[in-house]
Amino acid sequence: MVARIARLLVVPLILAILVTGALVAAGRIVLPPRWDPFAPFDIVETPSFLTRFKFARARDDGDLCRAALTRGGIAFEPVPDRVTGEGCGFTDAVRTPTVGATRLASPVIVTCRVALSLAMLDRHALGAAARRHLGTPVTRIEHLGTYACRNINHAASGRRSRHATADAIDISGFQLADGRRLTLTADWSSADPGRAAFLRAVRDAACVWFDVTLSPDHNPLHYDHFHFDVGGGRACR
């Protein structure tokens, strides 16, 4: 009896949601941007239950992605699409010296969707984690590179790495506002609990905004860096 009543309630609810969604999409109902699933994605906006949908929509469309970076104040230059070898090259790439409030040690070429994921990590996790565990913000991210026409783990054969399509970045350390420097090599297993906790907080937050996040816990090849990528499978290690 209870199951039958539940079914009777669920069907009208689903229909109401579908009708409301259609009216919103058609512009017949105007919602505040924060609650409008079709409003332009805003990096600065505090995440809500709609954020994942809006983020995915922007990440998968080059025009929407670049518009979101511009709206969020991310400095970048569009990079022409390029094919450099079998399974290598990129589309919808940008060259950027920053991920938001935090600068990169050197500018990188990444796909827009990587840049957007980095911007969300910086805006909604990196600064807060640094202040909580280390008492000061991060000012610079050190990295080992992004685009490289190569296979996974530099193997002579096998599948191409996400680096081969500029869909990945390897991060090796962080510079803090007070001058301190953290590296994955020295601080993943640091005796200083704040340093180790900060790096793990970054890893956990990256799992939210990237499809694949690999840390020194994954395997010995990642002892000195985080690997963040998009467009492949799903992993958080």
C-alpha positions in Angstrom: 0.0 0.0 0.0 2.8 2.4 1.0 4.7 1.6 -2.2 1.6 2.2 -4.3 1.0 5.6 -2.7 4.7 6.5 -3.2 4.4 5.7 -6.9 1.3 7.8 -7.2 3.2 10.7 -5.7 6.4 10.3 -7.6 4.9 10.4 -11.1 3.3 13.9 -10.7 6.4 15.1 -9.1 8.6 14.0 -12.0 6.1 15.6 -14.4 6.1 18.8 -12.5 9.9 18.9 -12.6 10.0 18.2 -16.3 7.4 20.9 -17.1 9.1 23.4 -14.9 12.5 22.6 -16.5 10.9 23.1 -20.0 9.4 26.5 -19.0 12.7 27.6 -17.6 14.6 26.6 -20.7 12.0 28.4 -22.9 12.4 31.5 -20.8 8.7 31.4 -19.6 9.9 31.2 -16.0 12.8 33.5 -14.9 14.9 32.2 -12.0 17.7 34.0 -10.2 21.0 32.9 -11.8 22.0 30.9 -8.8 18.9 28.7 -9.1 18.7 28.7 -12.9 20.4 25.5 -14.3 20.8 27.1 -17.7 22.3 30.4 -16.4 26.0 31.0 -17.4 28.4 29.2 -15.1 29.9 31.4 -12.5 33.2 30.3 -10.9 32.8 32.8 -8.0 29.3 31.5 -7.1 29.1 29.5 -3.9 28.5 25.8 -4.9 25.0 24.5 -4.7 23.1 21.4 -5.8 23.1 22.8 -9.3 26.8 23.4 -9.5 27.8 20.0 -10.9 25.3 20.3 -13.7 26.3 23.8 -14.7 30.0 23.0 -14.3 29.7 20.0 -16.6 27.7 21.9 -19.1 30.4 24.7 -19.3 33.3 22.3 -19.2 32.0 20.4 -22.2 31.4 23.4 -24.4 34.4 25.5 -25.5 32.5 28.7 -25.9 30.7 28.3 -22.5 34.0 27.4 -20.9 35.9 30.4 -22.2 33.0 32.7 -21.2 33.1 31.2 -17.7 36.9 31.9 -17.4 36.4 35.4 -18.6 33.5 36.0 -16.2 35.6 34.6 -13.3 38.5 37.0 -14.0 40.9 34.2 -15.2 43.6 35.6 -17.5 44.1 33.5 -20.6 44.8 33.5 -24.4 43.0 31.1 -26.7 45.4 28.7 -28.5 44.7 27.4 -32.0 43.7 23.7 -32.3 46.7 21.6 -33.1 47.5 18.0 -34.2 51.1 17.0 -33.5 51.1 13.3 -33.9 49.0 10.1 -33.7 46.7 10.6 -30.8 48.3 13.9 -29.9 47.1 17.4 -30.1 44.4 19.6 -28.6 41.3 21.5 -29.2 39.7 24.4 -27.2 43.0 25.0 -25.4 44.1 28.1 -23.6 47.4 29.5 -22.4 47.2 30.8 -18.9 49.6 32.1 -16.2 47.1 31.7 -13.4 44.4 29.5 -12.0 42.6 32.5 -10.4 43.9 34.1 -7.3 47.0 31.9 -7.5 49.7 32.1 -10.1 51.4 29.2 -11.8 55.2 29.0 -11.6 55.1 29.3 -15.4 52.3 29.7 -18.0 50.8 26.5 -19.3 48.8 25.3 -22.3 45.8 23.3 -21.2 42.3 22.6 -22.5 39.8 25.1 -21.3 38.1 22.3 -19.2 41.3 21.8 -17.3 41.7 25.5 -16.8 38.1 25.6 -15.5 38.7 22.7 -13.1 41.8 24.4 -11.8 39.9 27.7 -11.3 37.3 25.9 -9.2 39.9 24.1 -7.2 41.6 27.4 -6.5 38.5 29.3 -5.7 36.7 26.8 -3.5 39.4 24.7 -1.9 43.0 25.8 -2.2 43.0 29.0 -0.2 40.7 27.7 2.5 42.8 24.5 3.0 46.0 26.6 3.2 44.6 29.0 5.8 43.1 26.1 7.8 46.2 23.9 7.9 49.0 26.4 7.4 47.6 29.8 8.5 48.4 31.6 5.2 47.2 31.5 1.6 48.9 29.9 -1.4 50.5 32.4 -3.8 52.0 30.1 -6.4 51.5 26.6 -7.8 54.6 24.7 -9.0 54.1 22.2 -11.8 55.9 19.7 -14.0 54.1 20.5 -17.2 50.9 19.9 -19.1 50.9 19.1 -22.8 53.3 16.3 -23.9 52.8 13.9 -26.8 53.5 10.6 -24.9 52.0 7.4 -23.6 50.8 6.8 -20.0 53.8 6.7 -17.7 56.2 7.5 -20.6 55.8 3.8 -21.8 57.1 2.9 -25.2 53.7 1.5 -26.2 50.2 1.5 -24.9 47.5 4.2 -24.5 48.2 7.9 -24.8 48.4 9.9 -21.6 45.8 12.7 -21.1 48.9 14.9 -21.3 48.9 14.1 -25.0 45.7 16.1 -25.5 46.5 18.9 -22.9 43.9 17.4 -20.6 46.3 17.0 -17.7 48.6 18.9 -15.4 51.2 17.6 -12.9 51.6 19.7 -9.8 54.7 19.3 -7.7 54.4 22.0 -5.0 53.1 25.2 -3.6 54.6 28.6 -2.5 52.9 30.3 0.5 52.4 34.0 1.2 54.8 33.8 4.2 57.6 32.4 2.0 57.3 28.8 2.9 57.4 26.2 0.1 55.8 22.8 0.1 56.7 19.9 -2.2 55.1 16.6 -2.7 58.5 14.9 -2.4 59.3 16.5 1.0 55.9 17.1 2.6 53.5 14.3 1.6 54.9 12.3 4.6 56.0 15.4 6.5 56.4 15.2 10.3 54.6 18.6 10.3 50.9 17.6 10.5 49.8 20.9 8.9 51.9 20.3 5.7 50.7 16.7 5.2 47.1 17.6 6.0 47.1 20.5 3.5 48.4 18.3 0.7 45.8 15.7 1.4 43.1 18.3 1.5 44.2 19.5 -2.0 44.1 15.9 -3.2 40.6 15.4 -1.9 39.3 18.6 -3.3 40.8 17.9 -6.7 38.8 14.7 -6.8 35.7 16.9 -6.9 36.7 19.0 -9.9 38.8 16.6 -11.9 38.0 13.2 -13.4 41.3 11.6 -12.3 43.4 12.7 -9.4 46.5 10.7 -8.6 48.8 11.3 -5.6 51.8 9.7 -4.0 49.4 7.2 -2.5 48.6 5.9 -6.0 52.0 4.4 -6.9 55.8 5.2 -6.7 55.7 7.0 -10.1 53.7 9.8 -8.4 55.9 10.3 -5.4 56.7 13.8 -6.4 53.5 15.2 -8.0 49.8 15.3 -8.2 48.3 14.2 -11.6 45.0 15.9 -12.4 43.2 15.2 -15.6 39.8 15.4 -17.3 38.2 13.5 -20.2 39.3 10.0 -19.3 38.0 7.6 -16.6 37.3 8.2 -13.0 39.9 7.8 -10.2 40.7 9.4 -6.9 43.8 8.0 -5.3 
